[in-house]
Amino acid sequence: MELFVSKTLKPFLVIFGVITMFPGMMTLSPEAGLLRLFQLKMVPEHTIMVQHWGLMIFLVGLLMVVSVFKPQLTFPVMLYAALQKAGM
């Protein structure tokens, strides 16, 4: 079982880490990001909140990819990502 986990965990973290980084586009272009990812129109009053959310999600995805190369980060990053995604 441990061999199975070690073989599948790294590709899982890379693939889903990259997918999780997609909302990072909302940091640079919140209007385009909301329209492309969620088909929502931008409300000018919510710009900073959308940018913050996009940056936060991008950083979680980046941490998932980095944890592949730093094994000591794997458990804390996976725990944080699961809690963060459960809260969405």
N, C-alpha and C positions, 0 to 999 in steps of 0.2 A: 504493500500500500504506500509506503514512504517513497519508493521508486516512482510510482505513478504520480504522486503529488509533485515530486521534484521535477519530473519531466513536463508536466502540464502547467505548473504554476507560472513559470517564466513567460511562456507565450501568452497565457491568459492575462498577466499583468501588462505586458506590452500592448496587446491588441485592445484591451478595454481601457488602458491608460490613454492611448491615442484617441480612441472614440470619446473618452471623457473630456479631452482637451478641446473638442470642437466648439463648445460655447465660449471659448476664449476670444473668438472673433467679436463678441459683444463688448469686449473691453475697448477695442479700437473703433468699432462701428456698431453702436447699440441698435440703431434703427435697422440696418441691414441684417444683423444677427437675429433680432426678434422676428423679422419678416421671413428669413430663410429657415430658421429652426422651428419656429412655433406658429408662423403665419399670423403674427400679431402686429398691430400698428403701434408705433412708439408714441408714448405720452411724454412730452418734454419734461414734466415734473419728476418723472421716474428715471431719468437718464443716469444719475449717479448710482442708483440702486441696481440698475441693470448692468452697469459697468462693473460694479463691485461683485455681483453674483457671477458674472462671466469670468472675472479674474480668479475668484475663489475656486470655481469648478475647474478652470484651467490648471491651477496649481495642484489640485488633488490628482488630476490625470498625470501631471508631470511627476509628482511624487510616486505614483504607481510605477511609472517607467523607471525612475531612478532606483526604486527599491529592488529591481531586478539585478542591478549592479552592486548594491549595498545590502547584502542579506540581513544585516542587523535591523534594517528599517522595514522589512517585509511585514512582520506581524503588526506593528503600530500603524503603518500606512493602510493595510487592509482593514484593520479595525476602524480607523478614522473614516475611510472611504465608505465602509458599510453603514456606519452610523450617519454619516452625512447624506448618503443616498436614501436611507430609510426615512430621514426627516423631510425629504422632498415630497 
